[in-house]
Amino acid sequence: YKRHFPYLKKIKKKILVSPQIWLTFAPVANQSAQYLKVTLDEINWLSLVYMVVAIPLSFATTWMLDTLGLRITLILGAWLNMLGAVLRFLGTLPGESFKIQYPIVMLGQTLGALAQPLIVFAPTKLAALWFPDHQRATANMIASMANPLGILLANIISPVMAETSAQIPKLLLAYAIPTCIICVLATVGIRSSAPPTPPSASAETSNSEPFVQGIKLLLTNRAYLVLLLCFGSGIAVFTCFSTLLDQILCVKGYSNDFAGLCGALFIVFGIIGAGILGLYVDKTKKFMEATKINMSFCAVACIAFSVVSLMPQQKVAVAAVCSFFGFFGFSIYPVAMELSVECSYPVGEATSAGLVFVSGQVQSVVYIVLLQALTTRLADSPLSTCGEAALSWKVPMMVMAGLCTLFTCCFLVFFNTRYRRLEAEEQFVVYTGTKHPPTPDQVQ
C-alpha cells in the first residue's frame, strides 16, 4: 500500500464530497414537484441553478485557487455547501408557508451552487501542487471521483428515502447532516495549501502567469480552444443525463428506483474506468490518445442510450448501456483536466481547468433548455410512471446523441498538442541534473 499508492496518504486530507446537493431532486422529480407544488420544469431549475451560478463565479474561483490557495478556497466551499443544505431543509418543514417553500429551497440550492466551483476546480490544482508527474493523473482521478461519489449517493438515497412526496423533508435532513460534518473536517483538517517542498519543477511555478495574462494566452491557444469546446460539450451531455434520467425513463414504465440504479451503475463503472485510465496515463503519459479513444466510445454509448431509453421492458439493455456510458464517459474527466494543463502550461492549473468547466456549464444550460423545449406531450402513455402528463423524449435523445457525436468528431480531427508542462520538467532535469526543485535547507 505505502509503496505503490503513496499519494493516497497525502490526498485523503484534501477530499471533499459535495454534489449530493446538486442532484438531490433529479431522481425524485415527481415527488419533489408534488411536495413543493411546482412544475417539473421548476424542479429542473433546482439543478440548472448550479450551471447558471457557476458561469460567472468560475472566474473568481480560478483567481482564488491560483492566488489565495487551496486551503481558503476549500474551507469557503465547505461552509457554503453546509449553509445551503441546512437552509433547504428548513424551507421544507411542515407548516402553512407552502408559497415560500420553493424560493427558500432555491436559495439553499444557490448557496450550494456557489460552493460547487470552489470544490470541483480543486483537484487539478491539488495534483499539481502535491504530487510528482508520475502520480498527478491518478491523484486528480481520486479527488475528481469524490464528485461523482456524491452523485452516486444522490441516485441511490433519493429514491429510497422519498418514495412519497411527504418524505422530502426527511430526505433533505439526511443530506444536511453530512455537509455539517464535512464543514467541520475541512475547517479543522486542512492546514496548508501546498507542501513545504514542491514535488516537481512545475509545482514551484504553478502560478507563474498572472490571471488576466493567462486568460489571454488560453484564448490564443488553438488546441486549448478545441478542448474547451468539445470537452465542454461532453460535460453538458453528462449533466443532461444525470438531470433528466428519471424523466426520460419513467415515460416507458421504468420506476424511480430503476432510474436511480441506472444512475448508480453509470457512476460506479465510471469510477472504475477513471481508476484504470488514471493509472495507465500516469505510466504512459498518453493523455491525448486516451482522451480521443474514450470520447469515441462515449459517443457510441450516447447513441445506444438514445435508442434503448425509448424501449419499454428492456431493463437489462438500459442498465448495460448506462454502465458502458459511465465507464468511458466518466473516465475522461480527470485525464482531460490534466490535458488542459499540459496544452496550456505555464498558465495556472485552476485557470486552464476552470475555463473548461465553465464551458461545460454554459453548454449544460443550453442543452437542458433545448432538450426540454423539444419534448412533446403524449396523448396516451399507458406505461408511464410519471406523476404528471408524460412527455416524449424521442427527438431530444436523438439531438443529444447527434451533438455528442459531432463534437467528438471535431475533437478527433482538430485536437493536437504538445505536452508543455512535461517538456518544461524534462528541460529542468537536463539543466539541473535533478528532477525536483531544491528544498529550502538546500538553498540555504
N, C-alpha and C positions, 0 to 999 in steps of 0.2 A: 504493500500500500504506500509506504513512505517513499520507496524507491521509484515506483512507476507513476504515481499520481501525487507529487509533492504540492501541486497547485491547489489541490482540494483543501489542504490545511489552511492555506492563505485566503482562499476565496470564500470560505464558509462564513467569515465575519462580515462579508460585504453583500450577501444576497438578501434581497427583499422581495417577498411575494405580494403583489397588489391587485392584479387585474380581475380578481373576482368581482370587484365593484363595477367594472365596466360592463360585464355581460350578465349581471345578476338577473335581469328581467328577460333577456332574449330567450332562454329555454322555457320560460313560463309566461310568454307574452299575453296569452289569452286571459289567464288568471289575474295578471297584473292589470290589464285593461279593465276587467270587471271590478276589481277592488278599488282602483283609483277613479273609476267612472270616466274613462277616456277611451279614445280610439287606438287601434293598433299602430297607426302612424305616429301618434303621440308617444306610445311606448317605444317605438323605434328611435325616437329622438332622444330617449334616455341613453341610448348607445351612441347615437350620432353626435351628441354634445361633446364626446371625447375627441372626435376629429375636429370639430369646429373650434374648440378651445385650444387644442394642441397646435393649430396652424400659427396663430400669432405668438403664442407662448414659447414655441420651439426655439425661436431666435434668441430669446432671453435665456433659455435653458442652456443652449450651446455656449453662450457667453459665460454663464455661471460655472459650468463644468471646466471650461478652459481657463477661467480667470480666478474664481473663488475656490475651485477644487471639489473633489468628490464628497468630502465629509459634510459640508454645509448644504450642498445640493440634495444629498440623500436624506438627511435629517429633516429638511424642509418638506420634501416629498412625503415622508412618513407621517408628519403631522397633518398635512393637508388631506392625505388619504384617510386618516383616522377621523378627523372632523367631518368629512363628507359622509363617511359610513354611519357615524352616530346621528348626524342630522337626518339622514334618510329614515332611520328607524324611528326617531322622534316624530317625524312628519306623518307616519302611518299608524300611530297609536289610535285606538278606537276613540271616537268622540263625534261631536256634531260638526266638526270643521272639515267636512269632506271636500268643500270647494277649494280649500287651500292645500290639500294634501299633495296634489301633483306638483304645484310650484315649489313646495318645500323639498320634495323628493328630487326635483330637477336641480334645485340649489345644491343639495348634497352631492348629486352626480357631477355637478360643475366643479365643486371643490375637489372631488376625486379626479376629474379630468385635468385640473391644474397640476395635480401630483404626477400624472402619468408620464409626461416627458421628462420630468426630473429624475425618474427611476429608469425608464426604458432607454434613455440615452446613455446611461452609465456604463453598461458592460464593455463597450469598445474602449472607453477611456480607462476603465479598470484593467482590462487586459494589457493595454499599452504601458501603463504605469507600474504594474505589479508583477509582470511576467516576461520572461525572455522570449525570443522569437519562436522557439520550438514548443511553446506552451500557449501562445496567445489565442489561436483559433479554438482550442479546447476550453480555455478559461472563458472566452467570450461565449462559447456554446453553453457552458454550465450556468453562467449568470443570465444569459438571454432566456434559457429554458425555464427560469423562475417565472417568467411572464406567462407562457402557455400553461404552466402548472396551475396558476390561478384560474385560467380559463377552463382547464380541465375540472377543477373543483366546482366551478360555477355550473358546468354542464351536468355534473353528477348530483350536486347538492340541491340545486334549484328545483328540478322536477320531483325529487324525493320529498323535500320539505314543504313544497307548496302545491300539493295535489288539488287543493281548492283555493279559491280567492281569499278566503278568510285567514289563511295561513301565511299571507305575505308579510305581516309584521314580524312573525316568528322567524321567517327566512332572513329578513334584514337584520334582526338581532344576532342571528348566527354568523352573519358576515361582519358585523361591527366588532364583535369580541376579538377576533384575531388581529384586526387593524390596531386595536389599543395595545395588544401585546407587542406587535411589531414596532410600533412607535416607541415604546419603552426600550426595546432591544436596540433600535437604531440610535436613539439619543444617548444611551449609556455605552453601547458596544463599539460604535465607530469612532476610533480615537484619532485617526490621521488620514489625510488624502493620498499620501504617497509614502513608500518605504524610505528609510534613511539613505539607502544606496540604490540608484536606478539599476534595474535588471538588464538594460540594453542601452545602446547609444541613442536610439530614437526616443527612449523614455526621458532622457535628460533634456531633449529639445522638443517635447510634445506640444509646447505652446509657443513655438518659435515664431509663427506668423501672427500678427495682430488680427483681431476678429474681422474687421472690415476688409483688410488686405486679403485675408483668407477667403472671404466670400468672393472677392474679385477673381482670385486665382481659380476657384471652383467653376465660376461661370464662363471661364475661357478654356476649361479643360474638356475637350470633346468626349473622351472616354468616360469621364465622370458624369457628364450630362446624359449620355446614353444610359448609364447605370441608374441615374436619378429618375429618369422617365420610366424605364422598363421594369426595374425592380419595384419602384413605387406602385406601378400597376399590379404587380404581384401581391404587394401588401394590401391593396384595395380589394383584390379578389378574395384574399383570406378574410378580410373584415366582413365582406358581404356574406361569405359562407358562414362565419360564426354568428353574425347578427340575424340572418334570415333563415337559418336551417330549420328551425321549428315551424315557421310559417310555410316553408316550401313543402315539407314532408307531411304536415297534418292534412293537406288537401287530398292526398292519396290514401288516407286512412291510417297513417303511422301515428303512434302516440307520442306524448311529450317525453316519456321515459325512453322510447326508442331513439328519438331525436337527440336526447342527452347522451345516450350510448354512442351514437354515431359521432357526436362532437368529442366524446371522450376517446374513442378509437383514433380519430383524426389527430388528437394531441399526443396520445401515448405513442403511436407509431412515429409521429413527428419528432418526439424527444429521442426515440431510438435512432431514427435516421440522422438527427443532428449529432448525436454522440459518435456514431460511426464516421460521419463525414468530417467532424471536427478533428478526430484523431488522425484520419487519413490526410487531411490538408496540412496539419502540423508536421507530419513526416515528409510529405512530398512537395509542399508549397505550390500545389496546382490549384490555386484559387479560381482562376478563370475557367479552366476545363471543368472543374467540379460544379461550378455555378451553371455553366451552359448545359451540361448533361442533366442536372437535376431540374432545371427550368423546363427542359424539353419534356421530361417525364411528367412534370407537374401540369403542363398544358394538356397532355394526353389524359391525365386523371380528371382535369376540369371538364373536358369534353365528355368523358364517360359519366361523370356525375350529372351533367346537364341532361343526359339521356335516362339513366336509371332512376333519378329522383322523380321522374314523371310516370313511373310504372308502379301500379299498386301490387301489394303482396310479393314484394321482391326484397325482403329484409336482408337476406344473405348478400345479394348483389350490392345493395346500397351500403351496407356495412363494409364490404370488401373495398369498394371504390373509395369510401371515406378514409379507410386505413391507408390505401395506396396514395391518395391525395396528400394525406398528412406526412407520410414517410418521405416523399420527395419535396413537398412544398415547404414544410416547416424547417427542414434541414438546411435550406438555402439561407435563411435569415442571418445566423451568426457569421457564415462564410462571406456572404455579400457585404456585411458590415465591415469585416476585415478587408475585403477587396476595395471598398470605398476609400479606406485609409491608404491602402497600398498605391492606388492610382492617383491620389491627390496629395501625398506627402510633399512638403512639410506642413501642410495645413493641419490645424489641431484636430484630434480624433473626434471630439464631440461635435465640431462644426461639420466635418465631412459626413459622419454617420447621421447627424441630426437632420441635415437637409434632405437626406434620402427618406427619413421617417416623415418629414413634413410633406414631401411629395406623395408618399403613401396616404397620409391623412387627407390631403386635398382631393386626391383621386377617389378615396373611400367615400367622401361625402357625395361626390359627383355620381359614382357608381350606384350607391344605395338609393339616392333620389331618382336616378334614371331607371333602375330596375323596378322600383315601386311604381313609377309612372307608367311603366309598360305592362303592368298587371291588368287583368280584366276580371270582372266579377262573373262567376259561373252561375247560370240559371239553375242548374241541377247538379248537385255534388253529393250523392248518397254515401260515399265512403268518407267524407270529410269528418275529421275530429276537431276542427277549428271551432272556436267559441262563437264566431260570427260568420257572416256570409263568406264563402270560400272564394279565393282568388286563383286565377290560372297563372302559373309561373312558367309556362312553356316558352314564350317569347323572351322573358328576362333571362332564363337559363341559357338559351342559345346565344343571346347577346353577351353574357358574361363569358361563355366559352370562347366566343369569337374574339373578344378583347384580350383575353389571356393568351390565345394563340398568336394574335397579331403582334403583341409586344414581346412575346418570346422569340418570334422570328426576327424582329428588329434587333433584339439583343444578340442573337446568334450571328447575325450578319455584320452588324456595325460595331460591336464592342471588341476592342483590343487595347491592351495597355501593358506598360512596363510595371514591374513591382518596385516602385520608387523607394519605399521605406527599406525593403530588404537590400536593395542596391546600396543605399546610404550606409547601412550597417556593415555590409561587406567591405565598403571602402574604408570605414572606420577601422576594421580589423587589419586591412592591408597597411594603413598608415601608422597605426599604433602598435600592432603586434598583439593586441589583446581584444577580446570580444566584449568586455564590459568596461564602462567608464570607471575611473579611479574613485575609490572611496574618499571621504573627507580626510581620514587619517593618512592615506597615501598622498593626498595633495599636500598636507602639512609637512 
